[in-house]
């Protein structure tokens, strides 16, 4: 995150916002900037990613499903936008420790003994480590003594939209993000790669809430995509993983997505909508018939 601070300091903050007497390496200034950055940038990233997905990928027919709540998108937005400021505070404390040199982030591949090969290795290890850690944190959040206080908020959405991706209780959202932030304190990671991975996990979190169940056939047994996560929202105690199905298989919580077995939420939504329309037509016809009968038998 120090790369972002350097760009902001050089092009905006030092010459135009902060007084020159407030040094760029001052801890209070760094934390203030991080808080503003995370609150504004975090909201923008969430809204842009979720909106793009909602308008171009999300299947709007899912909004006809009987489990889709009234004013659900507005409620998802309210929870997410209300939680981000609270989640940003502990997140910025970790970013501050990183900026002040306590992490194992490095600038150039030449700083690693593996050179350029450190990039694919670190990407693989980041995905493996965070997937494993989030699985166990997520599973713990489903423990009865914890669930109703923290994670239940996120499970209000049985048929989620992309806007549900960040709609967590603040403590829940932060806890599930911790693995991303502690990784560079435990393992070496190139700074630009870290920023790209930070963006990736945000877009991935949106994508597993978008109802787009398409996965290459060869990857279906391994990738924990939207189909798996939709079943998690519906059935609670299955498919806790973030990217892969590995830890669900190890932990005995894997469930083959319903859509892969021919039980499609979109079909259910359309059938429900069709029933509503038929019921509405029937009620309308009944009302018209009653009115006609009333007119026919009305005495002068």
C-alpha positions in Angstrom: 0.0 0.0 0.0 3.0 2.3 0.3 3.1 2.5 -3.5 -0.4 4.0 -3.5 0.6 6.5 -0.7 3.7 7.5 -2.7 1.6 8.3 -5.7 -0.9 10.3 -3.7 1.7 12.2 -1.7 3.7 13.1 -4.8 0.7 14.2 -7.0 -1.9 15.4 -4.6 -1.5 15.4 -0.9 1.9 17.1 -0.3 1.5 19.9 -2.8 -2.3 20.5 -2.4 -3.8 19.0 0.7 -1.5 18.6 3.7 0.8 21.4 5.0 4.4 21.0 4.1 5.3 20.8 7.8 3.4 17.5 8.1 6.0 15.0 7.0 5.1 12.2 4.6 6.4 9.5 6.9 4.5 10.8 9.9 2.5 7.8 11.2 -0.7 9.9 12.0 -0.6 11.4 8.4 -0.2 7.9 6.9 -3.0 6.5 8.9 -5.3 9.4 8.1 -4.6 9.0 4.4 -5.2 5.2 4.6 -8.5 5.8 6.3 -9.7 8.2 3.6 -8.3 6.0 0.9 -10.0 2.9 2.2 -13.4 4.5 2.9 -13.6 6.3 -0.5 -11.6 3.8 -2.6 -13.3 0.8 -0.9 -16.8 2.2 -1.6 -15.9 3.1 -5.2 -14.3 -0.4 -5.8 -17.4 -2.1 -4.3 -19.9 -0.1 -6.2 -18.0 -0.3 -9.6 -17.4 -4.0 -9.4 -20.9 -4.9 -8.1 -22.6 -2.5 -10.6 -20.7 -3.8 -13.6 -21.5 -7.3 -12.6 -25.1 -6.6 -11.9 -25.7 -4.9 -15.3 -23.6 -7.2 -17.5 -23.4 -10.6 -15.9 -26.1 -11.1 -13.1 -29.2 -12.8 -14.4 -32.1 -10.5 -13.4 -34.6 -13.3 -13.7 -33.3 -14.5 -10.3 -35.1 -11.4 -8.8 -38.4 -13.3 -9.5 -37.4 -16.1 -7.1 -39.7 -16.5 -4.1 -36.7 -16.2 -1.8 -35.6 -12.9 -3.2 -36.5 -10.3 -0.6 -38.5 -7.1 -1.1 -36.2 -4.1 -1.7 -33.3 -6.6 -1.4 -30.7 -4.7 -3.4 -31.4 -1.5 -1.5 -31.0 -3.5 1.8 -27.7 -5.1 0.5 -26.3 -1.7 -0.3 -27.4 -0.3 3.1 -25.6 -3.1 5.0 -22.4 -2.9 2.8 -22.1 0.9 2.8 -22.8 1.0 6.6 -20.1 -1.7 7.3 -17.2 -0.5 5.1 -16.2 2.4 7.4 -16.0 0.1 10.4 -14.2 -2.6 8.5 -11.7 0.0 7.2 -10.4 0.9 10.7 -8.7 -2.4 11.6 -7.8 -2.9 8.0 -5.9 0.4 8.0 -4.0 -0.6 11.1 -2.6 -3.6 9.2 -1.9 -1.5 6.1 -0.1 1.0 8.4 2.1 -1.7 9.7 2.8 -2.8 6.1 3.6 0.8 5.0 6.0 1.3 8.0 8.1 -1.7 6.9 6.9 -4.5 9.1 5.7 -6.8 6.3 7.8 -9.0 3.9 6.7 -7.1 0.8 9.5 -6.2 -1.6 9.9 -3.9 -4.6 11.6 -5.8 -7.3 11.9 -9.5 -8.3 15.7 -9.1 -8.0 15.1 -8.7 -4.2 13.9 -12.4 -4.2 16.3 -15.3 -4.4 13.9 -16.9 -6.9 13.9 -13.9 -9.2 11.0 -13.8 -11.7 9.9 -17.3 -10.6 8.8 -15.8 -7.2 5.8 -14.2 -8.9 3.8 -17.4 -9.9 5.0 -19.1 -6.8 3.7 -16.3 -4.5 0.4 -16.1 -6.4 -0.2 -19.8 -6.0 0.8 -19.7 -2.3 -1.4 -16.6 -1.7 -4.4 -18.3 -3.2 -3.7 -21.6 -1.3 -3.1 -19.9 2.1 -6.0 -17.5 1.9 -8.4 -20.2 0.7 -7.4 -22.5 3.6 -7.6 -19.7 6.2 -10.9 -18.3 5.0 -12.4 -21.8 4.9 -11.7 -22.3 8.7 -12.7 -18.7 9.6 -15.9 -19.1 7.6 -16.7 -22.4 9.1 -16.1 -21.0 12.6 -18.5 -18.2 11.8 -21.2 -20.8 11.3 -20.8 -22.2 14.8 -24.1 -21.6 16.7 -22.4 -19.6 19.4 -21.1 -17.1 16.8 -23.4 -17.3 13.8 -26.4 -15.3 15.0 -24.2 -12.4 16.2 -21.9 -12.0 13.2 -22.5 -14.1 10.1 -26.3 -14.2 10.1 -26.4 -10.7 8.6 -24.8 -12.0 5.4 -27.2 -15.0 5.1 -30.3 -12.8 5.0 -29.8 -12.9 1.3 -30.8 -16.4 0.2 -30.6 -15.5 -3.5 -27.8 -12.9 -3.4 -26.9 -10.3 -6.0 -23.5 -8.8 -6.6 -24.3 -6.1 -4.1 -24.5 -8.8 -1.3 -20.8 -9.4 -1.8 -19.7 -6.9 0.8 -23.0 -6.9 2.8 -21.5 -8.3 6.1 -21.6 -7.4 9.7 -18.4 -5.3 10.0 -16.6 -7.8 12.3 -17.5 -10.7 10.0 -16.3 -8.9 6.9 -13.0 -8.0 8.6 -12.4 -11.4 10.0 -12.8 -13.0 6.5 -10.4 -10.5 5.0 -7.7 -11.0 7.6 -5.9 -13.8 5.6 -5.4 -11.4 2.7 -3.7 -8.9 5.0 -1.6 -11.2 7.1 -0.1 -13.1 4.2 2.5 -10.5 3.3 3.6 -10.4 7.0 4.3 -14.2 6.9 5.5 -14.7 3.3 7.5 -12.6 0.8 5.4 -10.9 -1.9 6.1 -8.4 -4.6 4.3 -5.1 -4.0 2.6 -4.8 -7.4 1.5 -8.4 -7.2 0.0 -7.7 -3.8 -2.1 -4.8 -5.2 -3.3 -6.9 -8.1 -4.3 -9.7 -5.8 -6.1 -7.2 -3.6 -8.2 -6.2 -6.6 -8.7 -9.8 -7.7 -10.1 -10.9 -4.4 -12.6 -8.1 -4.4 -13.8 -8.9 -7.9 -13.8 -12.6 -7.0 -16.0 -11.9 -4.0 -18.5 -10.1 -6.2 -18.4 -12.9 -8.8 -19.4 -15.7 -6.4 -22.6 -13.7 -5.6 -23.6 -13.1 -9.2 -25.7 -16.2 -10.1 -23.5 -16.9 -13.1 -22.9 -20.6 -12.7 -20.8 -21.2 -15.8 -17.5 -23.0 -15.2 -15.5 -25.0 -17.7 -16.4 -28.6 -17.3 -12.9 -29.7 -16.5 -12.7 -27.2 -13.6 -16.1 -27.9 -12.0 -14.7 -30.4 -9.5 -12.1 -27.8 -8.3 -13.4 -24.3 -8.5 -15.7 -22.9 -5.8 -17.7 -20.6 -8.0 -21.1 -18.9 -7.9 -22.9 -22.2 -8.1 -21.2 -23.5 -5.0 -21.6 -20.3 -3.1 -25.3 -20.0 -4.0 -25.9 -23.4 -2.4 -24.0 -22.1 0.6 -26.5 -19.2 1.0 -29.4 -21.6 0.6 -28.2 -24.6 2.7 -25.8 -22.9 5.1 -23.5 -25.7 6.1 -21.8 -26.5 2.8 -19.2 -25.0 0.5 -17.4 -22.7 2.8 -14.4 -22.3 0.5 -13.4 -19.1 -1.3 -11.7 -20.2 -4.5 -11.4 -24.0 -4.5 -13.3 -27.0 -3.3 -10.3 -28.6 -1.7 -10.9 -27.7 2.0 -14.6 -28.5 1.7 -13.7 -31.9 0.5 -11.1 -32.3 3.3 -13.5 -30.9 5.9 -16.5 -33.0 4.8 -18.6 -29.9 3.9 -18.6 -30.2 0.1 -21.9 -30.2 -1.7 -22.3 -30.6 -5.4 -24.1 -27.5 -6.6 -27.8 -28.0 -7.2 -27.5 -26.4 -10.6 -25.0 -29.0 -11.7 -27.6 -31.6 -10.8 -30.3 -29.9 -12.9 -32.0 -28.0 -10.2 -31.8 -24.4 -11.5 -32.7 -21.4 -9.4 -33.6 -19.5 -12.6 -36.1 -22.2 -13.6 -37.6 -22.0 -10.1 -37.8 -18.2 -10.4 -39.5 -18.4 -13.8 -41.9 -21.1 -12.6 -42.8 -18.9 -9.6 -43.2 -15.8 -11.8 -45.5 -17.8 -14.2 -47.6 -19.0 -11.2 -47.9 -15.4 -10.0 -49.0 -14.2 -13.4 -51.6 -17.0 -13.8 -52.9 -16.3 -10.3 -53.1 -12.6 -11.1 -54.9 -13.4 -14.4 -57.3 -15.7 -12.5 -58.0 -13.1 -9.8 -58.6 -10.5 -12.5 -61.0 -12.7 -14.4 -62.8 -13.5 -11.2 -63.1 -9.9 -10.2 -64.4 -9.0 -13.7 -66.9 -11.8 -13.6 -68.2 -10.7 -10.2 -68.5 -7.1 -11.4 -70.4 -8.3 -14.5 -72.7 -10.4 -12.4 -73.3 -7.5 -10.1 -74.2 -5.2 -13.0 -76.3 -7.8 -14.6 -78.5 -8.3 -11.4 -78.4 -4.8 -10.1 -81.9 -3.4 -9.7 -82.8 -0.1 -11.2 
